[in-house]
Amino acid sequence: MIVAWALGALAVQRLSLWPLLGLAVMTVFLFWRSPQTLWPAFTRMRWLFVALLATHGWTLPGVAVMDAVWAPTWQGLAEGLAQSLRLLILVWWLRRIWLVSDRDGFLGALYLLFRPFRRLGLPAATLACRLGLTLHYADRLLSLPRPVHWRQWPTWLAESMAQTGPDEVELTLCRWRAPDWVLVGLAVAIATGMWA
């Protein structure tokens, strides 16, 4: 699944605004029954989306939205919305993969995905281990009750980081089967067709 996601990430980059809107609506329709996939990802990234809209809207040339020197352009806002949709769709897909698969299998798949890049100096095992530890601490941090007042945050963070993590991280590696190769071949064919 992670290889199909990576190839989907390449394919989504070629889509313009209207196909991206259709893909986002289709993704919402497919994941509607699991709200933990959709809403948390959107709320955590909302300021990033505002920043993408603002930077694209005010930096890309085009027709101004209103007759003012400081006005954003329609083309910039459309490109900012398209980039935000690309990012949101990919995060939704990755979050869904994360929720339907076990953590060890997910980290093992990431290790297998990055293993061919070892010749370029990318330490695949170290990357997967660090990602596993980061996700462990992030899950633990999100499970704790949050303080109400901002002055309590430093104490809360210090207490949560003082707890020890796992002593070892074990990666579960799976053998590829025929359906896996068919799915990857289909994803490569679609991605190649979109980039051609």
C-alpha positions in Angstrom: 0.0 0.0 0.0 2.8 2.4 0.8 4.3 2.0 -2.7 0.9 2.7 -4.3 0.7 5.8 -2.1 4.2 7.0 -3.2 3.2 6.5 -6.8 -0.1 8.2 -6.2 1.8 11.1 -4.7 3.7 11.5 -8.0 0.4 11.2 -10.0 -1.4 13.8 -7.9 1.2 16.4 -8.7 0.1 16.4 -12.3 -3.6 17.1 -11.6 -5.0 20.6 -12.0 -7.5 22.2 -9.7 -10.8 20.7 -10.9 -9.6 17.1 -11.0 -8.1 17.6 -7.6 -11.5 18.9 -6.3 -13.1 15.7 -7.7 -10.5 13.5 -6.2 -10.9 15.3 -2.8 -14.7 14.8 -2.9 -14.2 11.1 -3.9 -11.7 10.6 -1.0 -14.1 12.2 1.5 -16.9 9.9 0.1 -14.7 6.8 0.5 -13.5 7.7 4.0 -16.7 9.1 5.3 -17.4 6.3 7.7 -14.0 6.9 9.5 -14.0 10.5 10.6 -10.7 10.0 12.5 -9.1 9.9 9.0 -10.6 13.2 7.7 -11.3 15.8 10.3 -8.1 15.6 12.5 -5.8 15.9 9.5 -7.7 19.0 8.3 -7.8 20.8 11.6 -4.1 20.2 12.3 -3.1 21.5 9.0 -5.5 24.5 8.6 -2.9 27.1 9.2 -0.6 25.5 6.6 -3.4 25.7 4.1 -3.9 29.4 4.9 -0.2 30.0 4.5 -0.2 28.2 1.1 -3.1 30.2 -0.1 -1.5 33.5 1.0 2.0 32.8 -0.4 0.7 31.6 -3.7 -2.0 34.3 -3.9 0.3 37.2 -3.3 3.4 35.9 -5.1 2.2 34.4 -8.4 1.4 36.8 -11.2 -2.0 37.1 -12.8 -5.3 38.9 -12.8 -5.8 40.7 -9.5 -8.9 39.8 -7.4 -9.7 43.5 -6.8 -8.4 46.8 -8.0 -5.7 47.4 -5.4 -1.9 47.2 -5.4 -1.8 44.6 -2.6 -4.5 42.4 -4.0 -3.8 38.7 -4.5 -4.3 37.1 -8.0 -6.9 34.6 -9.1 -4.2 32.4 -10.6 -2.2 32.5 -7.4 -5.2 31.6 -5.2 -6.1 28.8 -7.6 -2.6 27.4 -7.4 -2.5 27.8 -3.6 -5.8 25.9 -3.4 -4.6 23.2 -5.7 -1.4 22.7 -3.7 -3.4 22.6 -0.4 -5.7 20.0 -1.9 -2.7 17.9 -3.1 -1.2 17.9 0.4 -4.6 17.2 2.1 -5.4 14.3 -0.2 -2.0 12.7 0.3 -2.2 13.1 4.1 -5.7 11.6 4.1 -4.5 8.6 2.1 -1.4 8.1 4.3 -3.6 8.5 7.5 -6.0 5.9 6.2 -3.1 3.5 5.5 -1.8 4.2 9.0 -5.2 3.4 10.5 -5.9 0.2 8.6 -2.5 -1.3 9.0 -0.5 -2.1 12.1 2.3 0.1 13.1 5.1 -2.5 12.7 3.9 -3.4 9.2 3.7 0.3 8.3 7.3 1.0 9.5 8.5 -2.2 7.8 6.9 -1.0 4.5 8.6 2.4 4.8 11.9 0.6 5.5 11.4 -1.5 2.3 10.5 1.6 0.4 13.6 3.5 1.4 16.0 0.5 1.3 16.9 1.0 -2.4 18.2 4.5 -1.5 20.9 3.1 0.7 23.4 3.4 -2.1 22.7 7.2 -2.1 23.6 7.3 1.6 20.0 7.3 3.1 20.1 5.1 6.2 16.8 3.3 5.8 16.9 1.4 9.1 17.7 4.5 11.1 15.0 6.5 9.4 12.4 3.8 10.1 13.5 3.5 13.7 13.4 7.3 14.3 10.0 7.5 12.7 8.8 4.7 14.9 10.0 6.5 18.0 8.6 9.8 16.9 5.2 8.3 16.3 5.3 6.5 19.7 6.0 9.8 21.5 3.4 11.7 19.4 0.7 9.2 20.2 1.6 9.3 23.8 1.6 13.1 23.9 -1.8 13.2 22.1 -3.3 10.7 24.6 -2.5 12.9 27.6 -5.1 15.5 28.7 -4.0 18.9 27.5 -3.6 21.8 30.0 -6.1 24.6 29.8 -3.9 27.5 30.4 -0.8 28.3 28.3 1.4 28.7 31.4 0.9 25.0 32.2 2.3 23.8 28.8 6.0 23.8 29.7 5.4 21.7 32.8 3.1 19.4 30.8 5.6 18.9 28.0 8.5 18.3 30.5 6.4 15.6 32.3 5.4 13.9 29.1 9.0 13.8 27.8 10.4 12.6 31.1 8.6 9.2 30.6 10.8 6.6 29.0 10.1 5.2 25.5 10.5 1.7 24.2 13.8 0.0 24.6 13.8 -1.4 21.1 11.9 -1.0 17.8 11.3 -4.1 15.8 10.5 -3.9 12.1 8.2 -6.5 10.6 9.1 -7.3 7.0 6.8 -9.1 4.7 7.4 -11.0 1.5 5.9 -9.7 -1.6 3.2 -11.7 -3.2 1.7 -11.7 -6.7 -1.1 -9.2 -5.9 1.4 -6.8 -4.5 3.4 -6.8 -7.7 0.2 -6.4 -9.8 -0.8 -3.3 -7.6 2.6 -1.8 -8.0 2.6 -2.4 -11.7 -0.8 -0.9 -12.1 0.2 2.2 -10.1 3.4 2.6 -12.1 1.4 2.4 -15.3 -1.0 5.0 -14.2 1.7 7.3 -12.9 3.8 6.8 -16.1 0.7 7.6 -18.2 0.0 10.8 -16.2 3.6 12.0 -16.5 3.9 11.2 -20.2 
